[in-house]
Amino acid sequence: MKTVRFHEYGAPDVLRYEDVDEPVPGTGQVRVRVAATTFNSVDGNIRAGFMQGPMPLTLPHTPGLDVAGTIDALGEGVDGLGIGDQVVGFLPFVDDGASAEYVLAPAESLAAAPTSIPLADAAALPVVGLTAWQALFDHAELKAGQRILISGAGGAVGGYAVQLAKTAGAYVIATGSPRSGEHVKAAGADEVIDHTTTEVTTAVTDPVDIVLNLAPISPAEFTALTGLVRDGGVVVGTTVWMPAPADEERGVRAIDVFVRSDAKQLSELVARVDRGELIVDVSERVPLTDLASVHARAAAGTLSGKVIVLPATA
């Protein structure tokens, strides 16, 4: 089968499009014929070697944490799934990923794919959708009637975070660029602040219960956003290189999100997609042969939105 792997850490050009044997599922695993995977920012950090401590890999390694596809083989001990089932999932960080025609997945990590959108597009849901869900509900404990500031709402996680927060009954203030402002507004934000022309700390005039930062801002900017949180509120960060700041004197908690695979939560996200309550937004579809160029564009800061990656057989 065709796959993309890197044999050593480094720049995007370490990614190679090559032939390997089709994998054979072990106990508790299924083999998925890949309809699509995606690019996530963590993929670039893993490839570059920045995550070797928390995520030790066996090289060569195939990237691609998200998968949407069709089960075509079952390992021993798999119940509740069958050949031909269409599924989505968030694969383990240290296992070979879905930038290939076939991938092995733990059966417990998979959920039935949405039926209301193309199967390939469903790959855009797991990692970023779960990041938004866990940040809002597991960590920030968002409740109806609360005010939340979502910094960096124009990105892939931000789009889901705005939709989920609004559906939960929150008042959503979002920051974005001129390019993403209309998209963020369409996702349901009550207020959209153009961070390129407006100081967020002066635009937000009333305290918020939660700040969720998804943007590559500076530590000083993040600390300034913490000042917008009411006493006893919470600051949540998702950028692994910069811890969320707390304010202990005012009882403002700080939480850093490390997203985890959760099939039950993913099934809930899928159900919301099929009910029309959650829009899966795909900005671009590229062939697997172009994955290295996607990594290069991300490294250069010219990649926007959610990109899905299609194997030749998709």
N, C-alpha and C positions, 0 to 999 in steps of 0.2 A: 504494500500500500504506500501511498504518498504521505509524507509528513514533513513538518518543519521542525528542526532541532538545532540546539547549540551544543557544541562539543567543548567549549570553553567560555568563560565569562568575558564580556566585553561590549563593544559598540554594536549597533544593529547589524552590521555586516557579518557577525558571527553566526547569524541564523542561516541555515542551509535547508534547501528544499531537496529531499532525498527519498530513497526507497528503503522500507524496512518490512519485516514480516508482520502479518496481521497478529495482533495480540490474542491470547487465549484467556478467557475469564477464569479466575480462581474461585475459591469458596466465598460466597457472599457478593460476588461481582457479576455484572452483566457487560456485554460488549455492545456498544452503541455505534451505529452507522451515523456519522456526523452530518447533520444538515448545516450547522454553523457553529462557530465559536465567536469570541469577541476579542478586542484588545481592551485591557484594563491598565491603568497607570502602574499598578504593582507589577505587571508583566515586564515592563521596562526596567524596574528596579531589580527584579529577580535576575533578568538576563545580564544586567550590568555587574552583578555580584554584590549588590548592596545589602542583600537579605540573607547572606550565607549563614549568619548566626541563628536567627529564628527559623530559617527554612533551608536546612542542609539538603542539597540535591545530589542525586547520582547522575553524573554526566555520561553520555549526552542526555539532554532533557528536552522534552517537547512542551512548549508553553500552551496556555489556553485553559483558563479556569472555568469559564462558562461552557456549557454544552447544550445544544438542542439536537435531537435526532431520534432514530428509531432503533429499538433493541433488536439485535439479530442473533444473539447467543446468550445463554444463561450458564452461570457457574453453579456449583453445588450449593444447596441450602438457600436458594433464592425463592421466596414465596411472594405472591401478590403482584408479580410482574410477569409478562409473557412476551415471547417473540412477536414483533410487530407493533408493540406499544410505542407510542410517541411520547417522549419524555424531555424534561429539562433538568439541569442540575448544576450545582457548584461543586467542582471536583477538588480533591485534596491538593494543597499547595505543593507538596513534595512529590506527588506522583506525576507521571507523564500526563499532559493535558490534551485538549481536543483540537489542536492545530494539526489535524490529520484526518484521513478518511474514516478511521475507526479509533475508538478509545475505550478503555476499561473504566468502569465507574462502580463504586460501592452502591449496591442496590438501595441502601438506606439513605443515600444522598439525593435520590431522584424523586421528582414529582411528575404527575401527568402534565403534558404540555397544554397550553391554551388551545382551544379549538376555534377561536374567533379571529386569529391572526395567522399568517404563514408560519410554518414550523421554524424556518431559519430565523425569522425575526424574534422568536421567543428566546433565542440565545442572549438577547439584550436585557433580559430580566434578572437572572439569578444574583450575580455578585452585587451589582449596583442597587437592585431592588431590596435585597437583604440588608445591605449597608444602611439604606434609608430607614427601613423598618426597625432594625435593631437600635439605631441611633435615637429614633423618635420614641419608641415604645419600651424597649428593654432598658435603655439607659436614661433618657430624659424623662420617661414616664409621662409623656404628653397626655393632657386631658382636654376635653371640650371646654371652650371659653378661655383657654390660656393664650397668651401672646408669644409668638416665636419669631426670632430673627434668623433667617437662613442666609448665611454669607456664602456666596459662590453658588447661587441657585441655578445659574445657567448651565452647569455641567450635567453629566448623566445622572449622578446621584441626586443632584439638586432637583431635577425634574420630577423624580419619584417622591422626594421629600416634600416638595410643595403640594403635590397631589394628595399624598397620604395625610399630611398635617391638616389640609383643608377639609378632607373627608372626615377627619376626626373631630372637627368642630373648632379648630384653632383659628386665631386671627394671625395671618401669615404676612410678615414683612420680609421681602427678599431683596438681595443685592444681585445685580447683574451688569453686563456691559450693554452698550447700545445694540450690539448684534444679537444679544439673547433676551433683551427686555420684553419684547412682545411675546416670545415663547414662554417666558416665566409668568407673564400676566395671564396667558391662555391656560397655563397649568393650574391657575386658581389663586395666585397671590393677591392679597388685598392691597398691598403697597409694593411698588418696585422702585428701588433706589439705584440710580446709575452711579456706580462707585467710581467711574472715571471722571465725573464732573462734580460729584457731591460728597461731602464728608459724611460718612454714615453716622458717626457719633453725634453730629448736629441734626441730621435728618430724622433720627428717631428721638422723639420728644418725650414719650412716656416709657416707663420701664417695661421690659419684657420678662417673661418667666423663664425663657430658654433662649440661649444662643447656640446655634448649630453652625460650626464653621466647616466648609467644604473647599475653601479657596486657599491658594498658596500665598497667604498673607505673611507679614513679618511678625515676630513675637510681640513687638511693640503694638502693632495694629490689633493683634489678638487680645492683648491685655486691655486695650482701649475699649474693645467690644464688651469685655467683661464688666466694664463700668455701666453698661446699659441694663444689666440684669438686676432685677429686684433682690432685696435681701432674701436669702433662703432659696434663690433660684439655682439654675444649673447651666454650665457651659460644657458643650460636647464638641470634641474635635475628632476628625478622621484622618488628619495628615500625620503619618507615622513619625516624621522627622521633627515634629513640634508638639510637645505636650500641651494640653489645654490648661490655661491658667485659672486658678481658683482665687477666691477672696475670702479667706477664713474669717476675717473680722466681721464680715456681713453674712456669713453662712452660705456663700455661693460655692457650690461644689463644682469640681472639674472632672470630666470623664473622657477617656480616650477609647475610641471604638476600634476593636480589632474584629472585623466581620468573620462570622463562622457560617459554615454550611448548616442549614436547618430545613429539612424537607417539609415539615409541617408549616412553617412560616412561608416557605415558597409556594406550597399548595394554596395558602390563603391569598397570596399575591396573584397567582394564576386565576383563582376564582374571581377576584376583583377585575382582572383583565376581561374575563369572559362575561362579566356583568356590565361591562362598559364603564366601570368606576376608575380604572387605571389605564392610562394610555402608554403603550410601549413605543418609544420614539427611537427610530433608527435613522441616523444621519447619512450613513454611507454603507455600501456593501462592496467588499473587495474580494478578489480570489485569494486563495491560500498562497499562491505563488508571489503575491505582493506583500506578504506579512512583514518582511524586513523593511519595506518602504514605509509601512504604517508605524513601525517602531521608530524609524528615523524622523518621520514627521512629528511624532509625539515628543521625541527628544529635542526637536527644534522649536517646539511650542506652537506648531501650525496645525495640529489635529484638534478638531472640535466635534462635539457631539459623540454619539455612541456608534462605533464602527463594528459591523459584524463581518466575519471572515468565513468564506465559503470554500470548502474543498471542491475539487474538480467533479466529484460524483454528485454534488448537491443538486 
